[in-house]
Amino acid sequence: MINFKTIKVNLNERSYPILIGENLESILLKYLKKIGSYSKVIVVTDKVVNKKIPFFFKVFRNLSNMKIIKVILPPGEKTKSFANLQNLCEKILKAKIDRNAIIICFGGGVIGDIVGLTANLLLRGIDFIQVPTTLLAQVDSSVGGKTAINSKYGKNLIGTFNQPKAVLISTDTLQTLDKRQVIAGYAEILKYAFIYDKSFFNFLKKNGKRIIRLKPKETIESIEKSCRIKANIVSKDEYEKGVREILNFGHTFGHAIESFTGFSEKILHGEAVIIGMHFALKFSKFLGLCSNHLIDDFTDHLKDLKIPHNLEDYEIKMSYTDFIKHIKFDKKIKNSYLKFILLKDFARPIGYILKNEKVLEDFLKQNLTKD
Ligand SMILES: NC(=O)c1ccc[n+]([C@@H]2O[C@H](COP(=O)([O-])OP(=O)(O)OC[C@H]3O[C@@H](n4cnc5c(N)ncnc54)[C@H](O)[C@@H]3O)[C@@H](O)[C@H]2O)c1
């Protein structure tokens, strides 16, 4: 008996399943009949994933006699560019696809974001499925249909909403992931617990160590919980006009840190989100929205897991003026006011619109080095 979990993202005619298990072969097998009805199958991956997880192609060949058109992109955030988008579109068009072709996106969030956009643009839209291979992509970016490339004016500014036909998640693809990338994924898992479900936080307190060691049972459970929460939120607000914005908890501060460090390897997105959540909790306390207990719950848990959660842990020195400048660069500015997702308590997020910038300045002055 093959054991895996299925979650449905409810979006009427755009609904789709998320399959989660520990064996890629059994998950692909389950979905292969559907793939078989397409005229052409294009698999897009990156160079690292192609090298580290060759068994995907072996499994696919063993299970199906369909010919795969394989496109390999360079790894890393810089891949989300116009040049790569053009290159990818043209490589796929060269294979003479029709509208009944499907793209399988095999990789982390970078590949997921650019492939989702490509699928939306080619022939005015062809189907795609996500087979995410980082913990971050499995719990976050592969679900919800946000696609994007970056602009010199900021990250993820050019994109669409385009839901996949399915998300196929297997934890055996994570085994080659390095520790930093696992922690980056754990950041988003922890985010769900704080914004949505205290009992999930209790589960993480008990099982966090096993999750960051990628023990299948606990990892699958945490992925399932995270995907259920994200699917729930996305089902209520597909286009981020309301409740979906709570998923940005920690991200406004986090993006400022990523932007300051030039979106480099110095700090990964998820690592910046951990520090960003720490800032968001401290800002919540500064505004009298939450008690110290909430911050202690956060920091005690991260100390227990030995996960860095301060700027100094990454030897990043930002002044408050740097911070404000880079926060403003972030796109989540509503009617020219900055907006932060803050917490009153577990599962009690609020959207805080900053009408008086001095408040942020005072907070940052207290929490950062001077100019
Ligand atoms: N669309 C969304 O809703 C959404 C949500 C969150 C993040 N994102 C985007 O996701 C991106 C970050 O995703 P990411 O952290 O997965 O980054 P990534 O795709 O760059 O992957 C990180 C690194 O790990 C490598 N890798 C991937 N799978 C591997 C594996 N199994 N073993 C070994 N190495 C592996 C990749 O080659 C890459 O070098 C950002 O661009 C961010 O903007 C999108």
The ligand as an SDF file (V2000), in Angstrom:
LIG
                    3D

 44 48  0  0  0  0  0  0  0  0999 V2000
    5.9550   31.9450   -5.7770 N   0  0  0  0  0  0  0  0  0  0  0  0
    5.9060   32.0400   -4.4690 C   0  0  0  0  0  0  0  0  0  0  0  0
    4.8340   32.0500   -3.8560 O   0  0  0  0  0  0  0  0  0  0  0  0
    7.1810   32.1370   -3.6920 C   0  0  0  0  0  0  0  0  0  0  0  0
    7.1700   32.0020   -2.2990 C   0  0  0  0  0  0  0  0  0  0  0  0
    8.3890   32.0240   -1.6270 C   0  0  0  0  0  0  0  0  0  0  0  0
    9.5810   32.1550   -2.3270 C   0  0  0  0  0  0  0  0  0  0  0  0
    9.5410   32.2960   -3.6800 N   0  0  0  0  0  0  0  0  0  0  0  0
   10.7820   32.4220   -4.4540 C   0  0  0  0  0  0  0  0  0  0  0  0
   11.4950   31.2020   -4.3110 O   0  0  0  0  0  0  0  0  0  0  0  0
   12.8810   31.4620   -4.5020 C   0  0  0  0  0  0  0  0  0  0  0  0
   13.6530   30.7650   -3.4240 C   0  0  0  0  0  0  0  0  0  0  0  0
   13.3960   29.3780   -3.5450 O   0  0  0  0  0  0  0  0  0  0  0  0
   14.4800   28.3090   -3.0870 P   0  0  0  0  0  0  0  0  0  0  0  0
   14.9230   28.6360   -1.7220 O   0  0  0  0  0  0  0  0  0  0  0  0
   13.9010   26.9770   -3.3560 O   0  0  0  0  0  0  0  0  0  0  0  0
   15.7150   28.6650   -4.0340 O   0  0  0  0  0  0  0  0  0  0  0  0
   16.3940   27.9740   -5.2910 P   0  0  0  0  0  0  0  0  0  0  0  0
   15.4040   27.4860   -6.2560 O   0  0  0  0  0  0  0  0  0  0  0  0
   17.4170   28.9300   -5.7560 O   0  0  0  0  0  0  0  0  0  0  0  0
   17.1340   26.7210   -4.6450 O   0  0  0  0  0  0  0  0  0  0  0  0
   18.1990   26.9350   -3.7640 C   0  0  0  0  0  0  0  0  0  0  0  0
   19.4600   26.2070   -4.2170 C   0  0  0  0  0  0  0  0  0  0  0  0
   19.2950   24.8280   -3.9440 O   0  0  0  0  0  0  0  0  0  0  0  0
   19.5590   24.0520   -5.1200 C   0  0  0  0  0  0  0  0  0  0  0  0
   18.7020   22.8770   -4.9980 N   0  0  0  0  0  0  0  0  0  0  0  0
   17.3820   22.7820   -5.2590 C   0  0  0  0  0  0  0  0  0  0  0  0
   16.9490   21.5680   -4.9120 N   0  0  0  0  0  0  0  0  0  0  0  0
   18.0040   20.8860   -4.4310 C   0  0  0  0  0  0  0  0  0  0  0  0
   18.1780   19.5890   -3.8890 C   0  0  0  0  0  0  0  0  0  0  0  0
   17.1500   18.7730   -3.7060 N   0  0  0  0  0  0  0  0  0  0  0  0
   19.4140   19.2150   -3.5050 N   0  0  0  0  0  0  0  0  0  0  0  0
   20.4600   20.0640   -3.6180 C   0  0  0  0  0  0  0  0  0  0  0  0
   20.3630   21.3140   -4.0930 N   0  0  0  0  0  0  0  0  0  0  0  0
   19.1360   21.7150   -4.4840 C   0  0  0  0  0  0  0  0  0  0  0  0
   19.2640   24.9680   -6.2640 C   0  0  0  0  0  0  0  0  0  0  0  0
   19.9940   24.6010   -7.4030 O   0  0  0  0  0  0  0  0  0  0  0  0
   19.7340   26.3200   -5.7220 C   0  0  0  0  0  0  0  0  0  0  0  0
   21.1220   26.4240   -5.9140 O   0  0  0  0  0  0  0  0  0  0  0  0
   13.0350   32.9690   -4.4760 C   0  0  0  0  0  0  0  0  0  0  0  0
   13.2410   33.4310   -5.7850 O   0  0  0  0  0  0  0  0  0  0  0  0
   11.7120   33.4790   -3.9350 C   0  0  0  0  0  0  0  0  0  0  0  0
   11.3760   34.7490   -4.4430 O   0  0  0  0  0  0  0  0  0  0  0  0
    8.3780   32.2750   -4.3730 C   0  0  0  0  0  0  0  0  0  0  0  0
  1  2  1  0
  2  3  2  0
  2  4  1  0
  4  5  1  0
  4 44  2  0
  5  6  2  0
  6  7  1  0
  7  8  2  0
  8  9  1  0
  8 44  1  0
  9 10  1  0
  9 42  1  0
 10 11  1  0
 11 12  1  0
 11 40  1  0
 12 13  1  0
 13 14  1  0
 14 15  2  0
 14 16  1  0
 14 17  1  0
 17 18  1  0
 18 19  2  0
 18 20  1  0
 18 21  1  0
 21 22  1  0
 22 23  1  0
 23 24  1  0
 23 38  1  0
 24 25  1  0
 25 26  1  0
 25 36  1  0
 26 27  1  0
 26 35  1  0
 27 28  2  0
 28 29  1  0
 29 30  1  0
 29 35  2  0
 30 31  1  0
 30 32  2  0
 32 33  1  0
 33 34  2  0
 34 35  1  0
 36 37  1  0
 36 38  1  0
 38 39  1  0
 40 41  1  0
 40 42  1  0
 42 43  1  0
M  CHG  2   8   1  16  -1
M  END
$$$$
